[in-house]
């Protein structure tokens, strides 16, 4: 029998579902809309139907499969409680216990486990990616926000309440930019894809850079890919965006190293596709702010998870990790 696990990634717009083998290959996948109606029981029913449909589809291809469990990555997902708790970008208000509800539909599965998306990515990196064999590392996910998952002695750090590891909301600049969470000066407000966009507009105004390739872009139009494309063409504003983002990110990483002394910090997300444009200034900045005992010890590495399937794969990895216990 071929052992597989199901990975579910719940986003604000869509919920992605995939069945993943022990090597991290997505065998079949599908998605459903993450609803705006707020009816959680109805959503669980729709999700369960989609899961069963995907299982049947896979069995047509390969009847010799054994499904070991379901891993779920979700905003504000609490590993301890199995509940999504007060997720800002989902229509389900308050605390909704997704593990309990799914268990009623899939009572025979060995493991149904939930965590937030960054923790799931960290486990995915440990099971399938570049962190194989590592016991101490940190995963940073750069996207609309900045997420992080911390692994210490081979285990994800959840803290006493299940919500440890929000490095994106450490204060980088006191009384600085507003963050999406309502706070001020958080790392996320500077180093996310949206933070890079804000930096670009600040620099355009600072230098009155009408000759920049970014000068004719509206705020809604501009994204990190456009900044990257401009940087590759030598645009000074775009290049400085990456330098400043790397400096801020390296400062944040130095705090992470001082707290945890990890073997490596992995980066995942759209901006990391820029390669050395983001990795070089980040590494240089981190080393600048580190205490001497930590210098030249911590690697900054790109994630080895496949970008298109990373969320599903990371969530599915939670099953293998849970069954190791």
C-alpha positions as YAML, in Angstrom:
chain: A
units: angstrom
residues:
- id: 1
  name: UNK
  ca: [0.00, 0.00, 0.00]
- id: 2
  name: UNK
  ca: [1.22, 3.49, -0.84]
- id: 3
  name: UNK
  ca: [0.99, 5.75, 2.21]
- id: 4
  name: UNK
  ca: [-0.22, 9.29, 1.56]
- id: 5
  name: UNK
  ca: [-1.47, 12.31, 3.50]
- id: 6
  name: UNK
  ca: [-3.90, 15.08, 2.68]
- id: 7
  name: UNK
  ca: [-2.80, 18.71, 2.83]
- id: 8
  name: UNK
  ca: [-5.27, 21.58, 3.11]
- id: 9
  name: UNK
  ca: [-4.30, 25.24, 2.83]
- id: 10
  name: UNK
  ca: [-7.06, 27.64, 3.85]
- id: 11
  name: UNK
  ca: [-6.63, 31.08, 2.36]
- id: 12
  name: UNK
  ca: [-8.85, 34.13, 2.43]
- id: 13
  name: UNK
  ca: [-10.10, 33.49, -1.12]
- id: 14
  name: UNK
  ca: [-9.51, 29.81, -1.86]
- id: 15
  name: UNK
  ca: [-8.91, 26.56, -0.01]
- id: 16
  name: UNK
  ca: [-6.38, 24.31, -1.74]
- id: 17
  name: UNK
  ca: [-6.49, 20.54, -1.20]
- id: 18
  name: UNK
  ca: [-3.94, 17.95, -2.27]
- id: 19
  name: UNK
  ca: [-2.94, 14.36, -1.63]
- id: 20
  name: UNK
  ca: [0.80, 14.03, -1.11]
- id: 21
  name: UNK
  ca: [3.08, 10.99, -1.04]
- id: 22
  name: UNK
  ca: [5.99, 10.38, 1.34]
- id: 23
  name: UNK
  ca: [8.43, 12.09, -1.02]
- id: 24
  name: UNK
  ca: [6.44, 15.32, -1.09]
- id: 25
  name: UNK
  ca: [4.93, 14.79, -4.53]
- id: 26
  name: UNK
  ca: [1.39, 16.13, -4.98]
- id: 27
  name: UNK
  ca: [-0.48, 13.26, -6.65]
- id: 28
  name: UNK
  ca: [-3.82, 15.02, -7.16]
- id: 29
  name: UNK
  ca: [-5.11, 18.43, -6.11]
- id: 30
  name: UNK
  ca: [-8.14, 20.67, -6.28]
- id: 31
  name: UNK
  ca: [-9.52, 23.81, -4.66]
- id: 32
  name: UNK
  ca: [-12.78, 25.26, -3.44]
- id: 33
  name: UNK
  ca: [-13.74, 28.81, -2.65]
- id: 34
  name: UNK
  ca: [-13.19, 29.89, 0.94]
- id: 35
  name: UNK
  ca: [-16.68, 31.29, 1.48]
- id: 36
  name: UNK
  ca: [-17.67, 34.74, 2.62]
- id: 37
  name: UNK
  ca: [-20.98, 33.52, 4.07]
- id: 38
  name: UNK
  ca: [-19.48, 32.67, 7.48]
- id: 39
  name: UNK
  ca: [-21.40, 29.38, 7.81]
- id: 40
  name: UNK
  ca: [-18.67, 27.08, 9.14]
- id: 41
  name: UNK
  ca: [-20.72, 23.87, 9.17]
- id: 42
  name: UNK
  ca: [-21.65, 24.41, 5.55]
- id: 43
  name: UNK
  ca: [-18.00, 25.04, 4.67]
- id: 44
  name: UNK
  ca: [-16.89, 21.83, 6.41]
- id: 45
  name: UNK
  ca: [-19.53, 19.88, 4.48]
- id: 46
  name: UNK
  ca: [-18.30, 21.35, 1.18]
- id: 47
  name: UNK
  ca: [-14.68, 20.70, 2.16]
- id: 48
  name: UNK
  ca: [-15.41, 17.09, 3.10]
- id: 49
  name: UNK
  ca: [-17.16, 16.47, -0.20]
- id: 50
  name: UNK
  ca: [-14.15, 17.91, -2.05]
- id: 51
  name: UNK
  ca: [-11.74, 15.72, -0.06]
- id: 52
  name: UNK
  ca: [-13.74, 12.57, -0.77]
- id: 53
  name: UNK
  ca: [-13.96, 13.46, -4.45]
- id: 54
  name: UNK
  ca: [-10.19, 13.87, -4.61]
- id: 55
  name: UNK
  ca: [-9.65, 10.55, -2.83]
- id: 56
  name: UNK
  ca: [-11.90, 8.79, -5.33]
- id: 57
  name: UNK
  ca: [-10.05, 10.43, -8.20]
- id: 58
  name: UNK
  ca: [-6.74, 9.17, -6.85]
- id: 59
  name: UNK
  ca: [-8.07, 5.65, -6.31]
- id: 60
  name: UNK
  ca: [-8.96, 5.46, -10.00]
- id: 61
  name: UNK
  ca: [-5.30, 6.14, -10.75]
- id: 62
  name: UNK
  ca: [-3.91, 3.99, -7.95]
- id: 63
  name: UNK
  ca: [-6.20, 1.78, -5.88]
- id: 64
  name: UNK
  ca: [-3.39, 0.74, -3.53]
- id: 65
  name: UNK
  ca: [-3.28, 3.82, -1.30]
- id: 66
  name: UNK
  ca: [-3.58, 4.31, 2.45]
- id: 67
  name: UNK
  ca: [-4.55, 7.76, 3.70]
- id: 68
  name: UNK
  ca: [-2.92, 8.39, 7.06]
- id: 69
  name: UNK
  ca: [-4.39, 11.75, 7.94]
- id: 70
  name: UNK
  ca: [-5.15, 15.37, 7.15]
- id: 71
  name: UNK
  ca: [-2.90, 18.35, 7.80]
- id: 72
  name: UNK
  ca: [-4.36, 21.84, 7.72]
- id: 73
  name: UNK
  ca: [-2.60, 25.18, 7.41]
- id: 74
  name: UNK
  ca: [-4.80, 28.18, 8.22]
- id: 75
  name: UNK
  ca: [-4.54, 31.76, 9.45]
- id: 76
  name: UNK
  ca: [-4.60, 31.82, 13.26]
- id: 77
  name: UNK
  ca: [-4.62, 28.02, 13.33]
- id: 78
  name: UNK
  ca: [-3.91, 26.77, 16.86]
- id: 79
  name: UNK
  ca: [-2.12, 23.41, 17.00]
- id: 80
  name: UNK
  ca: [-3.11, 22.79, 20.61]
- id: 81
  name: UNK
  ca: [-6.83, 23.48, 20.34]
- id: 82
  name: UNK
  ca: [-7.37, 22.38, 16.74]
- id: 83
  name: UNK
  ca: [-9.26, 25.62, 16.19]
- id: 84
  name: UNK
  ca: [-9.00, 28.64, 13.94]
- id: 85
  name: UNK
  ca: [-9.14, 31.49, 16.41]
- id: 86
  name: UNK
  ca: [-10.26, 34.98, 15.40]
- id: 87
  name: UNK
  ca: [-8.77, 34.88, 11.89]
- id: 88
  name: UNK
  ca: [-8.84, 38.41, 10.49]
- id: 89
  name: UNK
  ca: [-9.14, 37.46, 6.82]
- id: 90
  name: UNK
  ca: [-11.70, 34.65, 7.08]
- id: 91
  name: UNK
  ca: [-15.47, 34.99, 7.32]
- id: 92
  name: UNK
  ca: [-15.66, 32.53, 10.23]
- id: 93
  name: UNK
  ca: [-15.84, 34.69, 13.33]
- id: 94
  name: UNK
  ca: [-14.57, 33.82, 16.76]
- id: 95
  name: UNK
  ca: [-13.20, 30.35, 17.49]
- id: 96
  name: UNK
  ca: [-14.11, 27.46, 15.14]
- id: 97
  name: UNK
  ca: [-12.76, 23.98, 15.85]
- id: 98
  name: UNK
  ca: [-11.97, 22.66, 12.41]
- id: 99
  name: UNK
  ca: [-10.23, 19.50, 13.66]
- id: 100
  name: UNK
  ca: [-13.28, 18.49, 15.70]
- id: 101
  name: UNK
  ca: [-15.65, 19.13, 12.77]
- id: 102
  name: UNK
  ca: [-13.50, 17.27, 10.25]
- id: 103
  name: UNK
  ca: [-13.11, 14.36, 12.66]
- id: 104
  name: UNK
  ca: [-16.88, 13.77, 12.45]
- id: 105
  name: UNK
  ca: [-16.54, 13.33, 8.68]
- id: 106
  name: UNK
  ca: [-13.31, 11.29, 8.80]
- id: 107
  name: UNK
  ca: [-13.42, 9.33, 12.08]
- id: 108
  name: UNK
  ca: [-11.04, 6.57, 10.93]
- id: 109
  name: UNK
  ca: [-8.04, 8.70, 10.03]
- id: 110
  name: UNK
  ca: [-4.99, 8.40, 12.24]
- id: 111
  name: UNK
  ca: [-4.22, 12.11, 12.45]
- id: 112
  name: UNK
  ca: [-6.05, 15.35, 11.77]
- id: 113
  name: UNK
  ca: [-3.85, 18.27, 12.75]
- id: 114
  name: UNK
  ca: [-3.95, 22.05, 12.36]
- id: 115
  name: UNK
  ca: [-1.39, 24.83, 12.54]
- id: 116
  name: UNK
  ca: [-0.81, 28.21, 10.93]
- id: 117
  name: UNK
  ca: [0.59, 28.40, 7.42]
- id: 118
  name: UNK
  ca: [4.12, 29.44, 8.41]
- id: 119
  name: UNK
  ca: [4.48, 26.59, 10.90]
- id: 120
  name: UNK
  ca: [3.20, 24.20, 8.23]
- id: 121
  name: UNK
  ca: [5.83, 25.53, 5.82]
- id: 122
  name: UNK
  ca: [8.53, 24.93, 8.45]
- id: 123
  name: UNK
  ca: [7.43, 21.32, 8.92]
- id: 124
  name: UNK
  ca: [7.26, 20.89, 5.14]
- id: 125
  name: UNK
  ca: [10.84, 22.12, 4.86]
- id: 126
  name: UNK
  ca: [11.91, 19.69, 7.58]
- id: 127
  name: UNK
  ca: [10.14, 16.66, 6.09]
- id: 128
  name: UNK
  ca: [10.54, 17.30, 2.36]
- id: 129
  name: UNK
  ca: [12.92, 20.23, 1.80]
- id: 130
  name: UNK
  ca: [16.26, 21.76, 2.64]
- id: 131
  name: UNK
  ca: [15.91, 21.35, 6.41]
- id: 132
  name: UNK
  ca: [16.04, 17.54, 6.32]
- id: 133
  name: UNK
  ca: [18.30, 16.47, 9.16]
- id: 134
  name: UNK
  ca: [18.22, 19.88, 10.84]
- id: 135
  name: UNK
  ca: [16.97, 20.15, 14.41]
- id: 136
  name: UNK
  ca: [17.15, 23.93, 14.80]
- id: 137
  name: UNK
  ca: [16.04, 26.31, 12.07]
- id: 138
  name: UNK
  ca: [13.55, 29.05, 11.31]
- id: 139
  name: UNK
  ca: [11.27, 29.51, 8.30]
- id: 140
  name: UNK
  ca: [10.26, 33.01, 7.21]
- id: 141
  name: UNK
  ca: [7.48, 33.37, 4.64]
- id: 142
  name: UNK
  ca: [7.41, 36.64, 2.72]
- id: 143
  name: UNK
  ca: [4.16, 37.54, 0.99]
- id: 144
  name: UNK
  ca: [1.34, 39.93, 1.72]
- id: 145
  name: UNK
  ca: [2.56, 39.60, 5.30]
- id: 146
  name: UNK
  ca: [5.57, 38.04, 7.01]
- id: 147
  name: UNK
  ca: [5.08, 34.70, 8.74]
- id: 148
  name: UNK
  ca: [7.54, 32.55, 10.63]
- id: 149
  name: UNK
  ca: [7.84, 29.04, 11.99]
- id: 150
  name: UNK
  ca: [10.51, 28.10, 14.52]
- id: 151
  name: UNK
  ca: [11.91, 24.61, 15.02]
- id: 152
  name: UNK
  ca: [13.95, 23.88, 18.15]
- id: 153
  name: UNK
  ca: [15.39, 20.44, 18.90]
- id: 154
  name: UNK
  ca: [13.29, 19.01, 16.07]
- id: 155
  name: UNK
  ca: [9.95, 20.37, 17.27]
- id: 156
  name: UNK
  ca: [7.91, 23.36, 16.20]
- id: 157
  name: UNK
  ca: [7.76, 26.01, 18.92]
- id: 158
  name: UNK
  ca: [4.12, 26.73, 19.79]
- id: 159
  name: UNK
  ca: [4.46, 28.38, 23.19]
- id: 160
  name: UNK
  ca: [2.00, 27.87, 26.05]
- id: 161
  name: UNK
  ca: [-1.06, 28.92, 24.03]
- id: 162
  name: UNK
  ca: [-0.25, 27.69, 20.49]
- id: 163
  name: UNK
  ca: [0.62, 31.09, 19.02]
- id: 164
  name: UNK
  ca: [4.40, 31.41, 19.46]
- id: 165
  name: UNK
  ca: [6.55, 32.53, 16.57]
- id: 166
  name: UNK
  ca: [5.01, 35.73, 15.21]
- id: 167
  name: UNK
  ca: [8.36, 37.21, 14.25]
- id: 168
  name: UNK
  ca: [6.72, 39.34, 11.57]
- id: 169
  name: UNK
  ca: [5.15, 41.40, 14.35]
- id: 170
  name: UNK
  ca: [8.31, 42.23, 16.24]
- id: 171
  name: UNK
  ca: [8.86, 45.98, 16.41]
- id: 172
  name: UNK
  ca: [11.50, 46.99, 13.91]
- id: 173
  name: UNK
  ca: [10.98, 50.77, 13.89]
- id: 174
  name: UNK
  ca: [9.33, 52.26, 17.02]
- id: 175
  name: UNK
  ca: [6.25, 54.29, 16.02]
- id: 176
  name: UNK
  ca: [6.98, 53.39, 12.40]
- id: 177
  name: UNK
  ca: [4.69, 52.37, 9.57]
- id: 178
  name: UNK
  ca: [1.20, 51.05, 10.37]
- id: 179
  name: UNK
  ca: [1.05, 47.27, 10.14]
- id: 180
  name: UNK
  ca: [-1.97, 45.35, 8.90]
- id: 181
  name: UNK
  ca: [-2.51, 44.09, 12.47]
- id: 182
  name: UNK
  ca: [-2.95, 47.65, 13.74]
- id: 183
  name: UNK
  ca: [0.46, 47.93, 15.35]
- id: 184
  name: UNK
  ca: [3.25, 50.32, 14.36]
- id: 185
  name: UNK
  ca: [6.71, 49.66, 12.96]
- id: 186
  name: UNK
  ca: [6.46, 45.88, 12.69]
- id: 187
  name: UNK
  ca: [8.85, 43.86, 10.52]
- id: 188
  name: UNK
  ca: [5.90, 42.90, 8.30]
- id: 189
  name: UNK
  ca: [5.24, 46.55, 7.44]
- id: 190
  name: UNK
  ca: [8.75, 46.81, 5.94]
- id: 191
  name: UNK
  ca: [9.75, 43.38, 4.62]
- id: 192
  name: UNK
  ca: [6.57, 41.92, 3.13]
- id: 193
  name: UNK
  ca: [5.78, 42.30, -0.57]
- id: 194
  name: UNK
  ca: [3.41, 45.12, 0.35]
- id: 195
  name: UNK
  ca: [6.12, 46.65, 2.53]
- id: 196
  name: UNK
  ca: [8.49, 46.69, -0.45]
- id: 197
  name: UNK
  ca: [5.86, 48.55, -2.43]
- id: 198
  name: UNK
  ca: [5.58, 51.16, 0.31]
- id: 199
  name: UNK
  ca: [9.37, 51.54, 0.34]
- id: 200
  name: UNK
  ca: [9.37, 52.08, -3.42]
- id: 201
  name: UNK
  ca: [6.87, 54.94, -3.17]
- id: 202
  name: UNK
  ca: [8.74, 56.52, -0.25]
- id: 203
  name: UNK
  ca: [11.94, 56.51, -2.33]
- id: 204
  name: UNK
  ca: [10.20, 57.84, -5.43]
- id: 205
  name: UNK
  ca: [9.00, 60.80, -3.37]
- id: 206
  name: UNK
  ca: [12.31, 61.25, -1.55]
- id: 207
  name: UNK
  ca: [14.33, 61.53, -4.76]
- id: 208
  name: UNK
  ca: [11.57, 62.97, -6.96]
- id: 209
  name: UNK
  ca: [12.59, 60.12, -9.26]
- id: 210
  name: UNK
  ca: [10.46, 60.83, -12.31]
- id: 211
  name: UNK
  ca: [12.96, 58.93, -14.48]
- id: 212
  name: UNK
  ca: [12.50, 55.67, -12.53]
- id: 213
  name: UNK
  ca: [10.89, 52.73, -14.31]
- id: 214
  name: UNK
  ca: [8.50, 52.62, -11.35]
- id: 215
  name: UNK
  ca: [7.44, 56.26, -11.51]
- id: 216
  name: UNK
  ca: [4.41, 55.70, -13.74]
- id: 217
  name: UNK
  ca: [2.96, 52.87, -11.65]
- id: 218
  name: UNK
  ca: [-0.07, 53.43, -9.45]
- id: 219
  name: UNK
  ca: [-0.05, 52.19, -5.86]
- id: 220
  name: UNK
  ca: [-2.60, 49.49, -6.64]
- id: 221
  name: UNK
  ca: [-0.72, 48.42, -9.75]
- id: 222
  name: UNK
  ca: [2.80, 48.11, -8.37]
- id: 223
  name: UNK
  ca: [3.95, 44.72, -7.01]
- id: 224
  name: UNK
  ca: [7.23, 43.10, -5.97]
- id: 225
  name: UNK
  ca: [7.67, 41.45, -9.40]
- id: 226
  name: UNK
  ca: [7.67, 44.88, -11.07]
- id: 227
  name: UNK
  ca: [10.25, 46.08, -8.57]
- id: 228
  name: UNK
  ca: [12.40, 43.05, -9.36]
- id: 229
  name: UNK
  ca: [12.09, 43.58, -13.12]
- id: 230
  name: UNK
  ca: [13.10, 47.22, -12.73]
- id: 231
  name: UNK
  ca: [16.05, 46.28, -10.53]
- id: 232
  name: UNK
  ca: [17.29, 43.82, -13.15]
- id: 233
  name: UNK
  ca: [17.32, 46.71, -15.62]
- id: 234
  name: UNK
  ca: [19.45, 48.77, -13.26]
- id: 235
  name: UNK
  ca: [16.74, 51.06, -11.90]
- id: 236
  name: UNK
  ca: [18.23, 52.88, -8.90]
- id: 237
  name: UNK
  ca: [14.98, 53.11, -6.96]
- id: 238
  name: UNK
  ca: [14.25, 49.41, -7.37]
- id: 239
  name: UNK
  ca: [17.79, 48.46, -6.40]
- id: 240
  name: UNK
  ca: [17.56, 50.60, -3.27]
- id: 241
  name: UNK
  ca: [14.23, 48.95, -2.37]
- id: 242
  name: UNK
  ca: [16.01, 45.61, -2.21]
- id: 243
  name: UNK
  ca: [18.95, 47.06, -0.26]
- id: 244
  name: UNK
  ca: [16.69, 48.66, 2.34]
- id: 245
  name: UNK
  ca: [14.43, 45.58, 2.58]
- id: 246
  name: UNK
  ca: [17.48, 43.38, 3.07]
- id: 247
  name: UNK
  ca: [18.84, 45.69, 5.76]
- id: 248
  name: UNK
  ca: [15.57, 45.61, 7.70]
- id: 249
  name: UNK
  ca: [15.17, 41.86, 7.23]
- id: 250
  name: UNK
  ca: [18.73, 41.19, 8.39]
- id: 251
  name: UNK
  ca: [18.12, 43.26, 11.50]
- id: 252
  name: UNK
  ca: [15.06, 41.15, 12.26]
- id: 253
  name: UNK
  ca: [17.00, 37.96, 11.59]
- id: 254
  name: UNK
  ca: [19.72, 39.01, 14.02]
- id: 255
  name: UNK
  ca: [17.11, 39.12, 16.79]
- id: 256
  name: UNK
  ca: [15.92, 35.66, 15.75]
- id: 257
  name: UNK
  ca: [19.48, 34.33, 15.93]
- id: 258
  name: UNK
  ca: [20.05, 35.88, 19.35]
- id: 259
  name: UNK
  ca: [16.89, 34.19, 20.64]
- id: 260
  name: UNK
  ca: [17.28, 30.75, 19.07]
- id: 261
  name: UNK
  ca: [20.77, 30.25, 17.58]
- id: 262
  name: UNK
  ca: [19.42, 28.30, 14.60]
- id: 263
  name: UNK
  ca: [21.52, 26.39, 12.09]
- id: 264
  name: UNK
  ca: [19.73, 28.13, 9.21]
- id: 265
  name: UNK
  ca: [17.00, 30.58, 8.33]
- id: 266
  name: UNK
  ca: [14.93, 29.61, 5.29]
- id: 267
  name: UNK
  ca: [13.14, 32.16, 3.14]
- id: 268
  name: UNK
  ca: [9.99, 31.39, 1.19]
- id: 269
  name: UNK
  ca: [7.66, 33.57, -0.87]
- id: 270
  name: UNK
  ca: [7.46, 35.79, -3.94]
- id: 271
  name: UNK
  ca: [10.22, 38.31, -3.07]
- id: 272
  name: UNK
  ca: [12.76, 35.48, -2.57]
- id: 273
  name: UNK
  ca: [12.66, 34.81, -6.31]
- id: 274
  name: UNK
  ca: [14.89, 37.90, -6.59]
- id: 275
  name: UNK
  ca: [17.81, 35.76, -5.41]
- id: 276
  name: UNK
  ca: [20.96, 37.68, -4.50]
- id: 277
  name: UNK
  ca: [19.12, 40.99, -4.74]
- id: 278
  name: UNK
  ca: [17.44, 40.11, -1.44]
- id: 279
  name: UNK
  ca: [19.73, 37.43, 0.01]
- id: 280
  name: UNK
  ca: [23.01, 39.37, -0.16]
- id: 281
  name: UNK
  ca: [21.88, 42.53, 1.69]
- id: 282
  name: UNK
  ca: [19.96, 40.42, 4.20]
- id: 283
  name: UNK
  ca: [22.98, 38.29, 5.02]
- id: 284
  name: UNK
  ca: [25.27, 41.34, 5.25]
- id: 285
  name: UNK
  ca: [22.84, 43.14, 7.55]
- id: 286
  name: UNK
  ca: [22.31, 40.14, 9.79]
- id: 287
  name: UNK
  ca: [26.05, 39.67, 10.25]
- id: 288
  name: UNK
  ca: [26.44, 43.40, 11.04]
- id: 289
  name: UNK
  ca: [24.01, 43.21, 13.94]
- id: 290
  name: UNK
  ca: [25.05, 39.84, 15.40]
- id: 291
  name: UNK
  ca: [27.08, 39.35, 18.54]
- id: 292
  name: UNK
  ca: [30.55, 37.96, 17.73]
- id: 293
  name: UNK
  ca: [29.72, 34.47, 19.01]
- id: 294
  name: UNK
  ca: [27.08, 34.07, 16.29]
- id: 295
  name: UNK
  ca: [28.89, 35.55, 13.30]
- id: 296
  name: UNK
  ca: [29.32, 33.37, 10.19]
- id: 297
  name: UNK
  ca: [27.43, 30.48, 11.79]
- id: 298
  name: UNK
  ca: [23.88, 30.90, 10.48]
- id: 299
  name: UNK
  ca: [22.99, 30.21, 6.85]
- id: 300
  name: UNK
  ca: [20.24, 32.08, 5.03]
- id: 301
  name: UNK
  ca: [18.79, 29.69, 2.46]
- id: 302
  name: UNK
  ca: [15.97, 29.65, -0.08]
- id: 303
  name: UNK
  ca: [13.20, 27.18, 0.61]
- id: 304
  name: UNK
  ca: [13.37, 23.98, -1.43]
- id: 305
  name: UNK
  ca: [9.59, 23.52, -1.46]
- id: 306
  name: UNK
  ca: [7.98, 23.89, -4.88]
- id: 307
  name: UNK
  ca: [6.29, 27.33, -4.90]
- id: 308
  name: UNK
  ca: [3.03, 26.23, -6.53]
- id: 309
  name: UNK
  ca: [2.44, 23.32, -4.15]
- id: 310
  name: UNK
  ca: [4.30, 24.48, -1.05]
- id: 311
  name: UNK
  ca: [1.23, 25.31, 1.04]
- id: 312
  name: UNK
  ca: [-0.40, 21.93, 0.36]
- id: 313
  name: UNK
  ca: [2.86, 20.04, 0.86]
- id: 314
  name: UNK
  ca: [3.63, 21.88, 4.08]
- id: 315
  name: UNK
  ca: [0.20, 21.13, 5.52]
- id: 316
  name: UNK
  ca: [0.44, 17.45, 4.52]
- id: 317
  name: UNK
  ca: [3.83, 17.18, 6.26]
- id: 318
  name: UNK
  ca: [2.08, 17.87, 9.57]
- id: 319
  name: UNK
  ca: [0.59, 14.37, 9.35]
- id: 320
  name: UNK
  ca: [3.97, 12.64, 9.07]
- id: 321
  name: UNK
  ca: [5.34, 14.76, 11.91]
- id: 322
  name: UNK
  ca: [2.33, 13.94, 14.11]
- id: 323
  name: UNK
  ca: [2.61, 10.21, 13.48]
- id: 324
  name: UNK
  ca: [6.29, 10.24, 14.47]
- id: 325
  name: UNK
  ca: [5.24, 10.99, 18.08]
...
